[in-house]
């Protein structure tokens, strides 16, 4: 079998890779008969020369490969018919900008396996960049908080180069007694908590946070879904039922809005679920939030302020609470400064890629080479032989629309 690593072509360019040069070498040494090829790229965090040094073939044409792997969406024009592809497709929520991609996958009879949908028998995701998104997103969000409050300037994450350097930057930063709400309790939220602790920000309970006493130090509260959602008819919150029938619930986040200076969103959002808060609530005089680090980056999703993605080169914009439109970043104290970078792990791409590659080799490659136990790959396959699989049949009407 031949494995191909495709170059990233999405704009803005993503500099991550599924496998580092050393990991490609390790794959070939571990699995006799497996060859890894890499498309040349001038934007990866690892150079073409680094792959060649490990004896990995670098070539433009990957049509002889059986399996092709990338990170971000592959441009439809670059898809090779009747191949198996692994990448983050961002199609399962019917993302409008990727409809043409899925249409091309079907037209070219490609088998598409989405990293995001690779789960074990418990339904737990097996691979991803969640921790790294949480780390970099929280750092970048607090950097906005510092800029708004004219505190000591933090280096942009991409200029830190390593996680250790980023953590050192955080440890030297003196944060005022702000109050931060963090949604989520998965890997993304875990990475966010790591960074909050590096900044010396203390965790408190929901009960303490909702109390009226202003803390004399920076604090954060971690919110699981039951803290900011409630059943419409007053029934007790049931997490599994919430996942199955989110339309039966409504947001209860408003009780945090007048007690929070900064919001970090690190929770998966189902489009059927309630909005976290509405545009009307944002314009209320009691709405206190002035910085939002939207790590989940659901544009036009649960937050009315997340109206477009940003980039490391230009990470922030302001949301005018009254006019409900974008304004220049840091242009008025009454605005909300928003961060919506959608490729946050690119802040520390080499370390994030090596971590991703480690889990890819440990959890996924044995399934590719030795058999798909528990149908893990089968469940993560969105399309095959020109058709959507049963699990993703709900995308049919959407993908067939003009």
TORKE-483384 format. One record per residue (C-alpha): x, y, z. Coordinates in steps of 0.25 Angstrom, whole numbers, plus 5000, padded with zeros to 4 digits. Layout:
BEGIN
XYZ...
This chain:
BEGIN
500050005000500550144997500150265006500150405001500250535009499650645001500050785001499050885008498450984998497351045006497351195008497951245018498951135017499051035027500450995031500150865039500450715034499850585037501150525039502550585042503750535034504250445046502850385047502750355032504050285034503450215046502250165038503150105027504050035037502849985045501949935033502849865023502249885009501650025013502250135005501950285009502050394998501950545001501550654991502550764991502050894999502751025002501851055014501950935023502550945037503450835032504250855019504350765007505750745010505450695024504550585018505650545008506650535019505850425025505750355012504350395009503950414994503550554990502750564977501650644971500850534965500150444976499250374967499950234970499550254985498450174990498150265002498350415003498450495015498350645018497850735029496950835024495950825012496550784999496150874987495150794978496050814966497150744973496350614977496850494970495650404966495350264973496450284984496250284999496450415006496650455021496450605025495550695032494450725022493550815030492350765023491550685034490850815039490450855025491550955024491151035012492551075007492850925006491650874998492450874985493550794992492550684996491850684982493250664976493550554986492250484981492450514966493950454967493450334975494450364986494450294999494450415009494850385024494750505033495650515045494650585053493650465052494750355056494150305069494350185078493250085082492850185094492650305084493950375088494750435077496150365075496950475068496950625066497550755070496650795081497650815092498450905083497350985079496951015093498351055097498651145085497151205085497151235100498551305099498151385087496851425094497551475106498551545097497251625093496851645107498251705110498251795098496851845102497351875116498651935111499451825119500851775115500851725101500851575099501551525087500651465076500651315077501351285064502551375069502651285081502951165072502851065084501751035094502851055105503151195101501651225100501451175114502651255119501951385112500751345120501451325133502051465133500751535129499951605141498451585138497551685146496351625154495551585142494451485141494451375130493451275126493951155118492951055112493250915109493850795116494550725105496050725100495850875095495350915108496550835115497550915106496851045110496951005125498450975123498651115118497751185128498651125139499851165132499351315133499151285148497551295147496851225158495651125155494451145164493051075164491851125157491151155170492351245174492351305160490951345161491051405174491151555174492451575181493551625171494851545173496151615176496851525166496551475152495651355152494951255142493751165143493651045134492251015129491750885125490450875116489550865128490051005133489551085121488450995115487050955122485850875117484750965111483750905120484550905133484950755133486250715139487450735130487850605124489150605116488850485107487450545104488050675101489050615091487850535084486850645085487450785086486250855081485550825094486450915101486751065102487951145106488151185121489451255118488851395121489051385136490551385133490551505123490551615134491651545142492651515131493751595125494251495115493651375108494351255103493551155095494151015095492850935094492350855081491150925076489950855069489250945059487950885065488350935079487951075085488851195083489751225094489151365094488451455084488751595077487651655086488351605098489651655094489151795092488551795106489251895116489551785126490251705116491751705121492551615112493551705104494551595099494051465092495051355088494151265080495051145078493951065073493851165062492351135057492151255048490751305049490551195059490251205074490851345076490351465068491651525069492351415061492151475047493451435040494751355042496051435046497451395044498751395051499151515043497951595046497351515058496251615064495051695060494051775069492651745069491751875071490751835081489751935077489851935062490151785062491251795051492751785050493651905054495151915054495851835066495951915079495252035073494252055085494152015099492751975098492951885086493251735088494651685083494551555076495551445072495051345062496351275056495951145050497351085049497851115063498750995065499651065054500151155065501051035069500950955056502150855058501750815072500250805069500650725056501550625064500450605074499450575063500350485056500550405069499150375070498950345056500050245056499550185069498050185067497750195052498850125044498649985051497149995046497650035032498649925031498149815039496649825039495549915043495149855057493849915063493649975049494250105053494750145039493350105034492650195044493550315040493350295025492450405020492450355005492850234997492650194982491850314979490850304990490750365004490850255015489550225023490050305035490250425027489050405018488350525024489350615016488650565003487650675001488650785004489750724995488850714984488350854984488950944973
